[in-house]
Amino acid sequence: MRFYEKLDFLMNITNTSNSALAQKVNLDPSHISRLRRGKRNAVKDEAVLTAMADYFARHCTADYQRKALADTMGINMATFDNSDFPALILKWLINEKVNEIKAVGGFLNSLNKINLNHKISEKLPDTLSQNGVPAIIPKEEISVYYGVEGKRRAAEFFLMEVIAQDKPQTLLLYSDEATDWMAADKDFAAKWADLMVRVLSKGIRITIIHTVSRDLDEMLNAIQQWMPLYMTGLIEPYYYPKKRDGLFKRTLFIAPGVSAVVSESIGSSIDHAVNLLIRNNDTISAYVEEFDIFLSQCKPLMRIFTLKHKDEYLNTLTEFEREESNSIIYTDSLSLLTMPDQVASSIMPRIMSRIGVESSSISAYQRQRITFFEKNLLSKTFTEIIPSYDLETIKNGKVKVSFSDMMNDSTVYYTREEYIGHLEYLVYLLENYGDFHIKLIKGRLESNYMVYAKEDLGAIIAKTSAPSVVLAVNETNLTAAFWDFLSNKIDEKGYQRPNKAEEIKKLKGYIQRIRNS
């Protein structure tokens, strides 16, 4: 269950109105209403969550209430009598957040393992083999397949027929059915990936509508599976922004004028679902029209940038930084955003000389970023999470300049003096801007990712090792998940009540240890 579903359930079984709960937890009734309808992100303030848990524990006293709650939480009713009842409710309310933080961490760690070395065969065989039996592409106008294996067969035939075409086109893909049919069988997952690579190798584009109502772990797994394909620049991902009950589910895979796979199921039961492989042009056209109507109500899920899209990425980053919102950034070293001019003027020529670009153009862009950054600090908080490295790594010049490989596909490293200069500028920012904060954490040279989130606005996520890839997202649930991940790195209390004096003391101590080494 999502947070809003848990909140709505608790309010219903305790017969609690929006205004009654709002009064107890010091929130506006309209905010409570939006929370329980899933129109606002889950509450982050642990004090508010604790107050909610205490309230519901006091108002959940009847046996029928406790039985309903125990069944929903998946625990024995006797547990309520033997444990701290409010603490159990609190743990249940925040459990989604803990799981989401773990899911985001797993996703980021997986970015560095993306396989970009698919071997694309020059010629597609006329048949596919399954369990040693040749499978010839059927020619009927409508072919029927059943269950998970049937869906796999229909999807294979669909992609094979698309690959066999000589004309360029755009595939239309949507499915909110369970994804186990695609990912659970490793052999089929590899076959599916190979066929998709062959599709894209022909210059065929894909418009895909992702389902963000899935739990976050499933959503991130779907993005991870598609990542190597996203990096071709041939895929446009969208999402439907409104809530759906998720009872009736559907799959639409359409190649206009060629073929379509259509299936429907109820809940998560796809074992006996009917899957139709369609070649009738009138029927395909009707499904294209249906898809287009659905797409018109969707929003872009993310933008994907690789090295060849660096100008587009820089423009998107500029627009992102123009927006005023509380911000947290984590890189695998130090942020370019807080790099002082003297350090930038030392480093930029090393980067630019490798790609034949005048450093003045990048310097102008950097100054613009800093202008937005300083303006934002006048009214919003900015926290930089800083990985600290062992003295030998710094002395040997092994701390890389964050995201330098996005500019030239090779990594540039700080000299010891440049690194100290950047750290000293962070001290200056701490001493001169009340809303600028840092959090020193132990660094890992192999982390190779960046997360830059603006609260309730969007996030930029990057794989910073070559080949680089950047994702820019503004979908509400993904934005909240990456924000919570960064807040957790700081630790929630440290984010809500930062200690400026302690931050400066720790950073100065780190600088002094480097100087003394």
GIPEGI-V637601 format. One record per residue. N is the residue number from 1. RES is the residue in three letters. SS is DSSP state (hx for helix, st for strand, lp for the rest). PSI is psi as a letter, one per 20 degrees, with the letter a starting at -180 (none if undefined). Layout:
n->{N & N}
res->{RES & RES}
ss->{SS & SS}
psi->{PSI & PSI}
//
This chain:
n->{1 & 2 & 3 & 4 & 5 & 6 & 7 & 8 & 9 & 10 & 11 & 12 & 13 & 14 & 15 & 16 & 17 & 18 & 19 & 20 & 21 & 22 & 23 & 24 & 25 & 26 & 27 & 28 & 29 & 30 & 31 & 32 & 33 & 34 & 35 & 36 & 37 & 38 & 39 & 40 & 41 & 42 & 43 & 44 & 45 & 46 & 47 & 48 & 49 & 50 & 51 & 52 & 53 & 54 & 55 & 56 & 57 & 58 & 59 & 60 & 61 & 62 & 63 & 64 & 65 & 66 & 67 & 68 & 69 & 70 & 71 & 72 & 73 & 74 & 75 & 76 & 77 & 78 & 79 & 80 & 81 & 82 & 83 & 84 & 85 & 86 & 87 & 88 & 89 & 90 & 91 & 92 & 93 & 94 & 95 & 96 & 97 & 98 & 99 & 100 & 101 & 102 & 103 & 104 & 105 & 106 & 107 & 108 & 109 & 110 & 111 & 112 & 113 & 114 & 115 & 116 & 117 & 118 & 119 & 120 & 121 & 122 & 123 & 124 & 125 & 126 & 127 & 128 & 129 & 130 & 131 & 132 & 133 & 134 & 135 & 136 & 137 & 138 & 139 & 140 & 141 & 142 & 143 & 144 & 145 & 146 & 147 & 148 & 149 & 150 & 151 & 152 & 153 & 154 & 155 & 156 & 157 & 158 & 159 & 160 & 161 & 162 & 163 & 164 & 165 & 166 & 167 & 168 & 169 & 170 & 171 & 172 & 173 & 174 & 175 & 176 & 177 & 178 & 179 & 180 & 181 & 182 & 183 & 184 & 185 & 186 & 187 & 188 & 189 & 190 & 191 & 192 & 193 & 194 & 195 & 196 & 197 & 198 & 199 & 200 & 201 & 202 & 203 & 204 & 205 & 206 & 207 & 208 & 209 & 210 & 211 & 212 & 213 & 214 & 215 & 216 & 217 & 218 & 219 & 220 & 221 & 222 & 223 & 224 & 225 & 226 & 227 & 228 & 229 & 230 & 231 & 232 & 233 & 234 & 235 & 236 & 237 & 238 & 239 & 240 & 241 & 242 & 243 & 244 & 245 & 246 & 247 & 248 & 249 & 250 & 251 & 252 & 253 & 254 & 255 & 256 & 257 & 258 & 259 & 260 & 261 & 262 & 263 & 264 & 265 & 266 & 267 & 268 & 269 & 270 & 271 & 272 & 273 & 274 & 275 & 276 & 277 & 278 & 279 & 280 & 281 & 282 & 283 & 284 & 285 & 286 & 287 & 288 & 289 & 290 & 291 & 292 & 293 & 294 & 295 & 296 & 297 & 298 & 299 & 300 & 301 & 302 & 303 & 304 & 305 & 306 & 307 & 308 & 309 & 310 & 311 & 312 & 313 & 314 & 315 & 316 & 317 & 318 & 319 & 320 & 321 & 322 & 323 & 324 & 325 & 326 & 327 & 328 & 329 & 330 & 331 & 332 & 333 & 334 & 335 & 336 & 337 & 338 & 339 & 340 & 341 & 342 & 343 & 344 & 345 & 346 & 347 & 348 & 349 & 350 & 351 & 352 & 353 & 354 & 355 & 356 & 357 & 358 & 359 & 360 & 361 & 362 & 363 & 364 & 365 & 366 & 367 & 368 & 369 & 370 & 371 & 372 & 373 & 374 & 375 & 376 & 377 & 378 & 379 & 380 & 381 & 382 & 383 & 384 & 385 & 386 & 387 & 388 & 389 & 390 & 391 & 392 & 393 & 394 & 395 & 396 & 397 & 398 & 399 & 400 & 401 & 402 & 403 & 404 & 405 & 406 & 407 & 408 & 409 & 410 & 411 & 412 & 413 & 414 & 415 & 416 & 417 & 418 & 419 & 420 & 421 & 422 & 423 & 424 & 425 & 426 & 427 & 428 & 429 & 430 & 431 & 432 & 433 & 434 & 435 & 436 & 437 & 438 & 439 & 440 & 441 & 442 & 443 & 444 & 445 & 446 & 447 & 448 & 449 & 450 & 451 & 452 & 453 & 454 & 455 & 456 & 457 & 458 & 459 & 460 & 461 & 462 & 463 & 464 & 465 & 466 & 467 & 468 & 469 & 470 & 471 & 472 & 473 & 474 & 475 & 476 & 477 & 478 & 479 & 480 & 481 & 482 & 483 & 484 & 485 & 486 & 487 & 488 & 489 & 490 & 491 & 492 & 493 & 494 & 495 & 496 & 497 & 498 & 499 & 500 & 501 & 502 & 503 & 504 & 505 & 506 & 507 & 508 & 509 & 510 & 511 & 512 & 513 & 514 & 515 & 516 & 517}
res->{MET & ARG & PHE & TYR & GLU & LYS & LEU & ASP & PHE & LEU & MET & ASN & ILE & THR & ASN & THR & SER & ASN & SER & ALA & LEU & ALA & GLN & LYS & VAL & ASN & LEU & ASP & PRO & SER & HIS & ILE & SER & ARG & LEU & ARG & ARG & GLY & LYS & ARG & ASN & ALA & VAL & LYS & ASP & GLU & ALA & VAL & LEU & THR & ALA & MET & ALA & ASP & TYR & PHE & ALA & ARG & HIS & CYS & THR & ALA & ASP & TYR & GLN & ARG & LYS & ALA & LEU & ALA & ASP & THR & MET & GLY & ILE & ASN & MET & ALA & THR & PHE & ASP & ASN & SER & ASP & PHE & PRO & ALA & LEU & ILE & LEU & LYS & TRP & LEU & ILE & ASN & GLU & LYS & VAL & ASN & GLU & ILE & LYS & ALA & VAL & GLY & GLY & PHE & LEU & ASN & SER & LEU & ASN & LYS & ILE & ASN & LEU & ASN & HIS & LYS & ILE & SER & GLU & LYS & LEU & PRO & ASP & THR & LEU & SER & GLN & ASN & GLY & VAL & PRO & ALA & ILE & ILE & PRO & LYS & GLU & GLU & ILE & SER & VAL & TYR & TYR & GLY & VAL & GLU & GLY & LYS & ARG & ARG & ALA & ALA & GLU & PHE & PHE & LEU & MET & GLU & VAL & ILE & ALA & GLN & ASP & LYS & PRO & GLN & THR & LEU & LEU & LEU & TYR & SER & ASP & GLU & ALA & THR & ASP & TRP & MET & ALA & ALA & ASP & LYS & ASP & PHE & ALA & ALA & LYS & TRP & ALA & ASP & LEU & MET & VAL & ARG & VAL & LEU & SER & LYS & GLY & ILE & ARG & ILE & THR & ILE & ILE & HIS & THR & VAL & SER & ARG & ASP & LEU & ASP & GLU & MET & LEU & ASN & ALA & ILE & GLN & GLN & TRP & MET & PRO & LEU & TYR & MET & THR & GLY & LEU & ILE & GLU & PRO & TYR & TYR & TYR & PRO & LYS & LYS & ARG & ASP & GLY & LEU & PHE & LYS & ARG & THR & LEU & PHE & ILE & ALA & PRO & GLY & VAL & SER & ALA & VAL & VAL & SER & GLU & SER & ILE & GLY & SER & SER & ILE & ASP & HIS & ALA & VAL & ASN & LEU & LEU & ILE & ARG & ASN & ASN & ASP & THR & ILE & SER & ALA & TYR & VAL & GLU & GLU & PHE & ASP & ILE & PHE & LEU & SER & GLN & CYS & LYS & PRO & LEU & MET & ARG & ILE & PHE & THR & LEU & LYS & HIS & LYS & ASP & GLU & TYR & LEU & ASN & THR & LEU & THR & GLU & PHE & GLU & ARG & GLU & GLU & SER & ASN & SER & ILE & ILE & TYR & THR & ASP & SER & LEU & SER & LEU & LEU & THR & MET & PRO & ASP & GLN & VAL & ALA & SER & SER & ILE & MET & PRO & ARG & ILE & MET & SER & ARG & ILE & GLY & VAL & GLU & SER & SER & SER & ILE & SER & ALA & TYR & GLN & ARG & GLN & ARG & ILE & THR & PHE & PHE & GLU & LYS & ASN & LEU & LEU & SER & LYS & THR & PHE & THR & GLU & ILE & ILE & PRO & SER & TYR & ASP & LEU & GLU & THR & ILE & LYS & ASN & GLY & LYS & VAL & LYS & VAL & SER & PHE & SER & ASP & MET & MET & ASN & ASP & SER & THR & VAL & TYR & TYR & THR & ARG & GLU & GLU & TYR & ILE & GLY & HIS & LEU & GLU & TYR & LEU & VAL & TYR & LEU & LEU & GLU & ASN & TYR & GLY & ASP & PHE & HIS & ILE & LYS & LEU & ILE & LYS & GLY & ARG & LEU & GLU & SER & ASN & TYR & MET & VAL & TYR & ALA & LYS & GLU & ASP & LEU & GLY & ALA & ILE & ILE & ALA & LYS & THR & SER & ALA & PRO & SER & VAL & VAL & LEU & ALA & VAL & ASN & GLU & THR & ASN & LEU & THR & ALA & ALA & PHE & TRP & ASP & PHE & LEU & SER & ASN & LYS & ILE & ASP & GLU & LYS & GLY & TYR & GLN & ARG & PRO & ASN & LYS & ALA & GLU & GLU & ILE & LYS & LYS & LEU & LYS & GLY & TYR & ILE & GLN & ARG & ILE & ARG & ASN & SER}
ss->{lp & lp & hx & hx & hx & hx & hx & hx & hx & hx & hx & hx & hx & lp & lp & lp & lp & hx & hx & hx & hx & hx & hx & hx & hx & lp & lp & lp & hx & hx & hx & hx & hx & hx & hx & hx & lp & lp & lp & lp & lp & lp & lp & lp & lp & hx & hx & hx & hx & hx & hx & hx & hx & hx & hx & hx & hx & hx & lp & lp & lp & lp & hx & hx & hx & hx & hx & hx & hx & hx & hx & hx & hx & lp & lp & lp & lp & lp & hx & hx & hx & hx & lp & lp & hx & hx & hx & hx & hx & hx & hx & hx & hx & hx & hx & hx & hx & hx & hx & hx & hx & hx & hx & hx & hx & hx & hx & hx & hx & hx & hx & lp & lp & lp & lp & lp & lp & lp & lp & lp & lp & lp & lp & lp & lp & lp & st & st & st & st & lp & lp & st & st & st & st & lp & lp & lp & lp & lp & st & st & st & st & st & hx & hx & hx & hx & hx & hx & hx & hx & hx & hx & hx & hx & hx & hx & hx & hx & hx & lp & lp & lp & lp & lp & lp & st & st & st & st & st & st & lp & lp & lp & lp & hx & hx & hx & hx & lp & lp & hx & hx & hx & hx & hx & hx & hx & hx & hx & hx & hx & hx & hx & hx & hx & hx & lp & lp & lp & st & st & st & st & st & st & lp & lp & lp & lp & lp & hx & hx & hx & hx & hx & hx & hx & hx & hx & hx & hx & hx & hx & hx & hx & lp & lp & lp & lp & st & st & st & st & st & st & lp & lp & lp & lp & lp & lp & lp & st & st & st & st & st & st & st & st & lp & lp & lp & st & st & st & st & st & st & st & st & lp & lp & st & lp & lp & lp & lp & st & st & st & st & st & lp & lp & hx & hx & hx & hx & hx & hx & hx & hx & hx & hx & hx & hx & hx & hx & hx & lp & lp & st & st & st & lp & st & st & st & st & st & hx & hx & hx & hx & hx & hx & hx & hx & hx & hx & hx & hx & hx & hx & hx & hx & lp & lp & lp & lp & st & st & st & st & lp & lp & lp & lp & lp & hx & hx & hx & lp & lp & hx & hx & hx & hx & hx & hx & hx & hx & hx & hx & hx & hx & lp & lp & lp & lp & lp & lp & hx & hx & hx & hx & hx & hx & hx & hx & hx & hx & hx & hx & hx & hx & hx & hx & hx & hx & lp & lp & lp & lp & lp & st & st & st & st & st & st & st & lp & lp & hx & hx & hx & hx & hx & lp & lp & lp & lp & st & lp & lp & lp & hx & hx & hx & hx & hx & lp & lp & lp & lp & st & lp & lp & hx & hx & hx & hx & hx & hx & hx & hx & hx & hx & hx & hx & hx & hx & hx & hx & hx & lp & lp & lp & st & st & st & st & st & st & st & lp & lp & lp & lp & lp & lp & st & st & st & st & st & st & lp & lp & lp & st & st & st & st & st & st & lp & lp & lp & lp & lp & st & st & st & st & st & lp & lp & hx & hx & hx & hx & hx & hx & hx & hx & hx & hx & hx & hx & hx & hx & hx & lp & hx & hx & hx & hx & hx & lp & lp & lp & hx & hx & hx & hx & hx & hx & hx & hx & hx & hx & hx & hx & hx & hx & hx & hx & hx & lp}
psi->{q & r & g & h & h & g & g & g & g & h & h & g & h & j & l & p & r & g & h & g & h & g & h & h & j & l & r & q & h & h & g & g & g & h & g & i & j & j & i & q & q & q & p & h & o & h & h & g & h & g & h & g & g & g & g & h & h & h & j & m & h & q & g & h & g & h & g & g & g & g & g & h & i & k & r & p & h & h & h & h & h & j & r & o & g & h & h & g & g & g & h & g & h & i & h & g & g & g & h & h & g & g & g & g & g & h & g & g & h & i & h & i & j & p & o & j & k & p & o & o & q & h & p & p & q & h & q & q & p & p & k & j & p & q & o & p & p & q & i & q & h & p & q & p & q & q & a & g & h & h & h & g & g & g & g & g & h & g & h & g & h & g & h & i & q & i & q & q & r & p & q & o & p & p & p & j & r & p & j & h & h & h & h & h & o & h & g & h & g & g & g & g & g & g & h & h & h & h & g & h & i & j & j & p & r & p & o & p & o & q & o & i & i & r & q & h & g & h & g & h & h & g & g & g & h & i & g & h & h & h & i & i & j & j & p & o & p & r & q & p & i & q & q & q & i & j & g & p & q & q & p & o & o & p & n & p & j & f & r & q & p & p & q & q & r & p & c & j & n & j & h & j & q & p & p & p & o & p & i & p & h & g & g & g & h & g & h & g & g & g & g & h & g & g & h & i & j & r & q & p & g & r & q & p & p & a & h & i & k & h & g & h & g & h & g & g & h & g & h & g & i & h & p & o & q & p & q & p & p & p & r & j & d & q & p & h & h & j & p & r & g & h & g & g & h & h & g & g & h & h & g & h & h & i & j & k & q & p & h & h & g & h & g & g & g & h & h & g & g & h & g & g & g & h & g & h & i & h & i & q & q & p & p & p & p & o & p & q & r & q & h & g & g & g & h & j & l & j & o & q & p & p & k & h & i & h & h & j & j & q & p & q & q & q & r & g & h & g & g & g & g & g & h & h & h & h & g & g & g & h & h & i & o & h & j & p & q & r & o & p & r & p & q & p & h & j & g & l & q & p & p & o & q & p & p & j & g & r & q & p & p & q & o & i & q & p & p & q & q & p & p & o & q & j & p & g & g & g & g & h & g & h & g & h & g & g & h & h & h & h & p & g & h & h & g & h & m & q & n & g & g & h & g & g & g & g & g & h & g & g & g & h & h & g & h & i & none}
//
